[in-house]
Amino acid sequence: MIRRALTLYFGVAALVFAVGYFMGTANVSLLLVQSFAYALIALGLNIQWGYGGLFNFGIMGFLMVGGFAVTFVSFPMNDAFWQSEGPMMLGRALLAFLAGALLVIGARRLDRVGITGKLRTAAIILAWIAAYIVYRSQIDPAAAYIEANGGWIGGLGLHPLLGWAFGGVLAAGVAFIVGRIALGLRTDYLAIATIGISEIIRALLKNADWLTRGTLTVSPITWPTPLPQDLQAGGMPIADSFIWARLGFLAMLLVVIAVIFFLVQRAYGGPWGRMMRAIRDNHIAAASMGKDVKNRQLEVFILGSVLMGIGGAVLVSFGQIYDPGAYQPINHTFIFWVMVIVGGAGNNWGAILGAVLIYVTWIISDPVAQQVFRAVSDFSVNQGWGAIPDIESRASQMRVFVLGIVITLALRYAPKGLIPEVVKRSS
């Protein structure tokens, strides 16, 4: 298995080297940063599905939460907002939210004072209605005021690394709420529920202009490492500055991935990992042995979501723009499932390999398809058959076709992934 893994990693390295040879060092450095950011997110999905057997199809929502987190933390402060009545109005909205939450919690605990059955259910419904009305009575005027005066709340102007960390924390909070609601569902219903929740998050962040600027986007977001412009200011040539700046960003990202990878590997190789495998393979048997299945599933769901939040923050930080309208399920959910399936569920080395391989394939399939279509079009013209129309759009659509071929071949010849999970069993 080790020899197979090394061979596959050398093969992917050769592919990356070939891409760099034809596309240039600047482009391949860009590709590597994005690939390893996707690898971090694929690790999160591998924890949820490969470790816990949880079908999370709401990855896009956690990426958006992470992207918002780094934007809020690292973008410069908006003085127009802070010097207005906006902060005070948002404070009142937060108090209204907390009051509504306490009201709902109190209604849910009425059984402790002897109120049960339909009366308790009616009280919970009324509490939710009251909480919603109280919160909206404060947040709507606050949002309208902020959009009319400061435009949006802006950021805090802090270091982007704090934004990466906050992305993980915020994603963990969202995952806790989602997990408490949805983890009691069967696997297929859990997938449907997480898709719906992801779309709710996208609609919320896309339409909350006072919070995220919505479709107006936020840019530029700072890097945790020197930007190309910073290196150019020091006298470095423009072409070299992009390469070295991206390599600096990549080095920091690799450090983050290495620390996370080490901790996850240690955890999965110990008693916690054995317990998670037992719950994944037969949760009924695990529960009969006294394991708290639901809380352990919630635990692994939150842990995977933390990595997704950090990965989403990294992508937004590197791209220097936060655009809630740019998130699409094919690019920000289903591609990660392809990465984990092809790489090998339950194996972190496989998840990273699959992420880099699939992302590189996804990116280069467009220009390669364009070259192929142009060659075929030239041949067709020479034969008098006419040119192929809309080559650019057709080549872009080939990405999905290539992914379909890759996953079909993987499921046919490596159904457990290129580097499948290895479970050591004591005799």
VODO-283828 format. One record per residue (C-alpha): residue number from 1; y, x, z. Coordinates in Angstrom, 3 decimals. Layout:
<sites>
seq; north; east; up
NUM; Y; X; Z
...
</sites>
This chain:
<sites>
seq; north; east; up
1; 0.000; 0.000; 0.000
2; 2.384; 2.864; 0.792
3; 1.667; 4.466; -2.578
4; 2.288; 1.151; -4.314
5; 5.583; 0.669; -2.508
6; 6.761; 4.190; -3.319
7; 5.824; 3.734; -6.981
8; 7.757; 0.467; -7.177
9; 10.811; 1.943; -5.467
10; 10.775; 4.914; -7.842
11; 10.516; 2.440; -10.728
12; 13.562; 0.492; -9.515
13; 15.445; 3.762; -8.999
14; 14.617; 4.736; -12.583
15; 15.900; 1.355; -13.782
16; 19.154; 1.834; -11.879
17; 19.482; 5.372; -13.293
18; 18.975; 4.024; -16.820
19; 21.610; 1.342; -16.248
20; 24.001; 4.005; -14.984
21; 23.297; 6.171; -18.023
22; 24.200; 3.419; -20.479
23; 26.884; 1.576; -18.492
24; 28.524; 4.481; -16.660
25; 28.730; 5.643; -13.060
26; 31.582; 3.284; -12.152
27; 29.590; 0.232; -13.232
28; 26.364; 1.299; -11.553
29; 28.208; 1.999; -8.276
30; 29.582; -1.543; -8.456
31; 26.084; -2.836; -9.162
32; 24.571; -0.961; -6.218
33; 27.059; -2.319; -3.682
34; 26.452; -5.882; -4.826
35; 22.676; -5.335; -4.943
36; 22.480; -4.134; -1.355
37; 24.766; -6.924; -0.162
38; 22.294; -9.333; -1.753
39; 19.466; -7.354; -0.124
40; 20.991; -8.008; 3.304
41; 21.038; -11.736; 2.570
42; 17.469; -11.582; 1.238
43; 16.442; -9.987; 4.551
44; 17.885; -13.012; 6.323
45; 15.891; -15.387; 4.138
46; 12.779; -13.273; 4.642
47; 13.187; -13.666; 8.398
48; 13.456; -17.439; 8.059
49; 10.735; -18.004; 5.499
50; 8.559; -14.884; 5.627
51; 8.524; -14.771; 9.432
52; 8.998; -18.400; 10.404
53; 7.923; -20.406; 7.364
54; 11.252; -22.279; 7.291
55; 12.436; -23.627; 3.936
56; 16.173; -23.030; 4.041
57; 17.835; -24.060; 0.771
58; 21.304; -24.037; 2.298
59; 21.958; -20.306; 1.938
60; 25.171; -20.951; 0.015
61; 26.707; -22.675; 3.035
62; 26.122; -19.662; 5.287
63; 27.546; -17.320; 2.637
64; 30.690; -19.445; 2.485
65; 30.985; -19.397; 6.265
66; 30.682; -15.597; 6.290
67; 33.228; -15.291; 3.497
68; 35.674; -17.498; 5.375
69; 35.147; -15.442; 8.539
70; 36.092; -12.099; 6.978
71; 39.038; -13.741; 5.205
72; 40.328; -15.236; 8.435
73; 39.899; -12.011; 10.408
74; 41.073; -9.373; 7.926
75; 43.707; -11.098; 5.780
76; 47.322; -10.408; 6.876
77; 48.985; -12.881; 9.215
78; 51.009; -15.744; 7.774
79; 54.315; -15.618; 9.671
80; 55.391; -18.962; 8.235
81; 52.461; -20.591; 10.021
82; 52.800; -18.815; 13.354
83; 56.534; -19.476; 13.565
84; 56.069; -23.209; 12.976
85; 54.628; -26.068; 14.994
86; 51.270; -25.539; 13.274
87; 49.531; -23.560; 16.073
88; 50.530; -26.155; 18.677
89; 49.279; -29.006; 16.514
90; 45.987; -27.224; 15.857
91; 45.664; -26.655; 19.600
92; 45.960; -30.376; 20.196
93; 43.370; -31.007; 17.469
94; 41.010; -28.561; 19.174
95; 41.475; -30.325; 22.505
96; 40.765; -33.646; 20.800
97; 37.592; -32.180; 19.297
98; 36.426; -30.889; 22.687
99; 37.212; -34.227; 24.330
100; 35.214; -36.040; 21.649
101; 32.308; -33.633; 22.077
102; 32.287; -34.185; 25.836
103; 32.393; -37.937; 25.263
104; 29.340; -37.803; 22.981
105; 27.449; -35.504; 25.365
106; 28.219; -37.844; 28.253
107; 26.963; -40.832; 26.275
108; 23.727; -39.041; 25.428
109; 23.101; -38.383; 29.119
110; 23.578; -41.947; 30.302
111; 19.838; -42.169; 30.901
112; 20.359; -39.992; 33.962
113; 22.348; -42.774; 35.605
114; 19.884; -45.480; 34.638
115; 21.400; -46.684; 31.346
116; 18.646; -46.615; 28.731
117; 17.399; -48.388; 25.636
118; 19.692; -50.277; 23.297
119; 22.621; -50.066; 25.686
120; 22.479; -46.261; 25.662
121; 22.154; -46.213; 21.864
122; 25.196; -48.480; 21.511
123; 27.153; -46.251; 23.874
124; 26.291; -43.162; 21.794
125; 27.404; -44.882; 18.578
126; 30.676; -45.991; 20.171
127; 31.216; -42.477; 21.539
128; 30.807; -40.967; 18.062
129; 33.252; -43.484; 16.591
130; 35.803; -42.846; 19.330
131; 35.422; -39.057; 19.022
132; 35.922; -39.241; 15.260
133; 39.045; -41.395; 15.559
134; 40.578; -39.196; 18.275
135; 39.903; -35.987; 16.337
136; 41.188; -37.312; 13.006
137; 44.320; -38.632; 14.713
138; 45.210; -35.014; 15.536
139; 43.745; -32.912; 12.714
140; 45.170; -34.967; 9.820
141; 48.838; -34.630; 10.860
142; 48.250; -30.957; 11.662
143; 46.732; -30.268; 8.232
144; 49.529; -32.117; 6.423
145; 52.196; -30.260; 8.412
146; 50.647; -26.830; 7.785
147; 50.270; -27.424; 4.046
148; 53.886; -28.635; 3.825
149; 55.376; -25.766; 5.828
150; 53.228; -22.630; 5.997
151; 50.842; -23.450; 3.159
152; 47.810; -22.368; 5.196
153; 47.043; -20.639; 8.479
154; 46.518; -17.137; 7.033
155; 44.500; -14.406; 8.715
156; 44.649; -12.212; 11.792
157; 45.175; -8.849; 10.089
158; 42.276; -7.147; 11.901
159; 39.712; -4.612; 10.655
160; 37.240; -6.020; 8.088
161; 34.248; -4.803; 10.130
162; 35.289; -7.303; 12.791
163; 35.271; -9.892; 10.017
164; 31.700; -8.945; 9.093
165; 30.659; -9.341; 12.729
166; 32.531; -12.632; 13.066
167; 30.790; -13.824; 9.904
168; 27.455; -13.330; 11.636
169; 28.661; -15.052; 14.818
170; 30.129; -18.024; 12.955
171; 26.982; -18.382; 10.840
172; 24.920; -18.301; 14.048
173; 26.982; -21.168; 15.467
174; 26.544; -23.243; 12.333
175; 22.818; -22.403; 12.243
176; 22.437; -23.565; 15.857
177; 23.938; -26.959; 15.018
178; 21.958; -27.287; 11.776
179; 18.760; -26.143; 13.465
180; 19.081; -28.590; 16.333
181; 19.454; -31.397; 13.803
182; 17.063; -30.401; 11.026
183; 14.267; -28.195; 12.381
184; 12.309; -31.180; 13.574
185; 11.802; -32.192; 9.944
186; 8.767; -31.357; 7.827
187; 9.123; -28.409; 5.439
188; 10.093; -30.360; 2.316
189; 12.504; -32.581; 4.225
190; 13.997; -29.496; 5.877
191; 14.729; -28.056; 2.416
192; 16.464; -31.276; 1.352
193; 18.451; -31.451; 4.596
194; 19.690; -27.864; 4.316
195; 20.781; -28.458; 0.709
196; 22.831; -31.428; 1.873
197; 24.374; -29.513; 4.764
198; 25.247; -26.649; 2.414
199; 27.052; -29.038; 0.100
200; 28.935; -30.503; 3.068
201; 30.112; -27.006; 4.050
202; 31.171; -26.282; 0.469
203; 33.123; -29.541; 0.225
204; 34.783; -28.901; 3.589
205; 35.919; -25.344; 2.817
206; 36.862; -26.184; -0.763
207; 39.117; -29.079; 0.233
208; 40.597; -27.703; 3.479
209; 43.671; -26.171; 1.866
210; 45.313; -25.637; 5.239
211; 42.350; -23.510; 6.342
212; 41.105; -21.658; 3.237
213; 43.740; -22.412; 0.520
214; 40.899; -24.233; -1.252
215; 40.783; -23.641; -4.991
216; 44.005; -21.601; -4.827
217; 41.854; -18.683; -3.496
218; 42.806; -15.911; -1.074
219; 43.392; -12.366; -2.340
220; 43.485; -9.412; -1.857
221; 41.156; -8.979; 1.102
222; 41.070; -5.464; 2.519
223; 38.096; -3.091; 2.569
224; 36.685; -1.380; 5.662
225; 36.825; 1.875; 3.662
226; 39.615; 3.365; 1.496
227; 40.401; 1.400; -1.644
228; 40.624; 3.055; -5.081
229; 44.407; 2.701; -4.843
230; 44.384; 4.690; -1.604
231; 42.454; 7.517; -3.258
232; 44.750; 7.423; -6.273
233; 47.725; 7.798; -3.938
234; 46.127; 11.037; -2.749
235; 46.032; 12.408; -6.294
236; 42.516; 11.397; -7.373
237; 42.104; 10.345; -11.042
238; 41.770; 6.599; -11.624
239; 38.198; 6.752; -12.984
240; 36.982; 8.936; -10.095
241; 38.782; 6.839; -7.493
242; 36.764; 3.719; -8.347
243; 33.495; 5.646; -8.137
244; 34.209; 7.354; -4.814
245; 35.752; 4.253; -3.243
246; 32.688; 2.178; -4.126
247; 30.352; 4.906; -2.907
248; 32.241; 4.928; 0.404
249; 31.833; 1.174; 0.706
250; 28.154; 1.537; -0.220
251; 27.628; 4.197; 2.454
252; 29.030; 1.921; 5.161
253; 26.939; -0.995; 3.908
254; 23.790; 1.141; 3.926
255; 24.452; 2.108; 7.543
256; 24.714; -1.573; 8.488
257; 21.520; -2.405; 6.583
258; 19.660; 0.548; 8.105
259; 20.530; -0.512; 11.669
260; 19.582; -4.143; 11.006
261; 16.404; -3.131; 9.175
262; 15.295; -0.901; 12.051
263; 15.857; -3.613; 14.661
264; 14.114; -6.297; 12.617
265; 11.140; -4.034; 11.877
266; 10.732; -3.177; 15.558
267; 10.941; -6.828; 16.562
268; 8.453; -8.003; 13.942
269; 5.994; -5.252; 14.774
270; 5.902; -6.229; 18.451
271; 4.828; -9.280; 20.463
272; 7.702; -11.373; 19.117
273; 6.522; -10.778; 15.549
274; 2.933; -11.689; 16.400
275; 4.143; -14.877; 18.029
276; 6.236; -15.791; 14.977
277; 3.282; -15.183; 12.648
278; 1.130; -17.424; 14.814
279; 3.744; -20.206; 14.705
280; 4.192; -19.794; 10.965
281; 0.479; -19.892; 10.179
282; -0.483; -22.719; 12.567
283; 2.270; -24.162; 14.726
284; -0.088; -26.726; 16.274
285; -2.429; -24.020; 17.545
286; 0.539; -21.964; 18.750
287; 1.938; -24.945; 20.653
288; -1.450; -25.558; 22.233
289; -1.316; -21.976; 23.554
290; 1.920; -22.747; 25.351
291; 4.443; -21.403; 22.802
292; 7.779; -23.196; 22.529
293; 7.553; -23.738; 18.770
294; 10.830; -25.540; 18.166
295; 12.966; -23.087; 20.122
296; 11.247; -20.101; 18.488
297; 11.885; -21.640; 15.064
298; 15.498; -22.220; 16.033
299; 15.673; -18.588; 17.143
300; 14.396; -17.239; 13.824
301; 16.592; -19.659; 11.874
302; 19.689; -18.403; 13.694
303; 18.700; -14.749; 13.271
304; 18.248; -15.121; 9.520
305; 21.520; -17.030; 9.219
306; 23.367; -14.222; 11.009
307; 22.332; -11.803; 8.257
308; 23.368; -14.341; 5.624
309; 26.773; -14.694; 7.250
310; 27.252; -10.927; 7.361
311; 26.110; -10.644; 3.742
312; 28.522; -13.364; 2.663
313; 31.340; -11.532; 4.450
314; 30.385; -8.266; 2.726
315; 30.441; -9.876; -0.725
316; 33.866; -11.427; -0.175
317; 35.230; -8.232; 1.344
318; 33.994; -6.155; -1.586
319; 35.222; -8.615; -4.213
320; 38.591; -8.865; -2.375
321; 38.851; -12.572; -3.124
322; 37.686; -15.727; -1.368
323; 37.243; -18.625; -3.762
324; 35.336; -21.604; -2.293
325; 35.134; -23.143; -5.755
326; 33.186; -20.169; -7.156
327; 30.059; -20.739; -5.056
328; 27.168; -22.183; -7.063
329; 23.586; -22.913; -5.912
330; 21.985; -20.905; -8.738
331; 23.970; -17.772; -7.806
332; 24.115; -18.211; -4.048
333; 20.840; -19.881; -3.051
334; 18.016; -19.937; -5.556
335; 18.397; -16.329; -6.687
336; 17.614; -15.222; -3.118
337; 14.407; -17.228; -3.169
338; 13.431; -15.431; -6.367
339; 14.189; -12.098; -4.696
340; 11.975; -12.793; -1.686
341; 9.161; -14.369; -3.708
342; 9.047; -11.478; -6.178
343; 9.537; -8.778; -3.548
344; 7.062; -10.143; -1.028
345; 7.630; -12.678; 1.746
346; 7.050; -11.348; 5.250
347; 7.700; -7.746; 4.210
348; 11.209; -6.347; 4.687
349; 10.568; -3.498; 2.256
350; 9.529; -6.081; -0.319
351; 12.634; -8.195; 0.305
352; 14.930; -5.226; -0.331
353; 12.978; -4.162; -3.416
354; 13.022; -7.695; -4.804
355; 16.752; -8.063; -4.133
356; 17.723; -4.891; -5.978
357; 15.282; -5.504; -8.832
358; 16.237; -9.133; -9.403
359; 19.981; -8.555; -9.075
360; 19.939; -5.648; -11.527
361; 17.835; -7.746; -13.916
362; 20.218; -10.695; -13.465
363; 23.271; -8.576; -14.291
364; 21.954; -6.572; -17.239
365; 20.215; -9.533; -18.903
366; 23.586; -10.804; -20.172
367; 24.771; -7.661; -22.029
368; 21.243; -6.898; -23.239
369; 20.907; -10.446; -24.576
370; 24.265; -10.106; -26.317
371; 23.111; -6.937; -28.074
372; 19.852; -8.582; -29.138
373; 21.620; -11.718; -30.404
374; 24.157; -9.654; -32.332
375; 21.401; -7.620; -33.983
376; 19.527; -10.792; -34.911
377; 22.775; -12.382; -36.110
378; 23.573; -9.402; -38.334
379; 20.076; -9.558; -39.796
380; 20.432; -13.295; -40.330
381; 23.752; -12.814; -42.115
382; 22.282; -10.130; -44.355
383; 19.489; -12.519; -45.287
384; 22.000; -15.228; -46.101
385; 20.928; -17.506; -43.247
386; 24.244; -17.499; -41.390
387; 25.376; -16.041; -38.058
388; 24.263; -17.122; -34.588
389; 27.112; -19.154; -33.019
390; 28.439; -18.796; -29.451
391; 26.633; -15.543; -28.721
392; 28.459; -14.975; -25.398
393; 27.548; -18.364; -23.933
394; 23.984; -18.148; -25.192
395; 23.580; -14.676; -23.689
396; 24.898; -15.915; -20.346
397; 22.306; -18.690; -20.347
398; 19.579; -16.116; -20.896
399; 19.952; -15.013; -17.266
400; 18.208; -18.141; -16.040
401; 15.545; -17.775; -18.732
402; 14.861; -14.152; -17.733
403; 14.617; -15.130; -14.052
404; 12.117; -17.809; -14.985
405; 9.981; -15.275; -16.844
406; 10.154; -12.796; -13.956
407; 9.112; -15.309; -11.315
408; 6.352; -16.697; -13.560
409; 4.891; -13.230; -14.099
410; 5.219; -12.431; -10.412
411; 3.402; -15.587; -9.340
412; 0.694; -14.929; -11.931
413; -0.016; -11.264; -11.260
414; 1.399; -10.737; -7.755
415; 1.333; -14.132; -5.994
416; 2.043; -12.510; -2.621
417; 4.872; -10.397; -4.015
418; 5.171; -6.862; -5.320
419; 4.941; -5.520; -1.741
420; 3.061; -8.218; 0.192
421; 3.003; -8.624; 3.941
422; 0.635; -6.306; 5.777
423; -0.771; -7.663; 9.020
424; -2.588; -5.196; 11.217
425; -5.523; -6.774; 12.985
426; -7.289; -5.166; 15.917
427; -11.070; -5.154; 15.756
</sites>
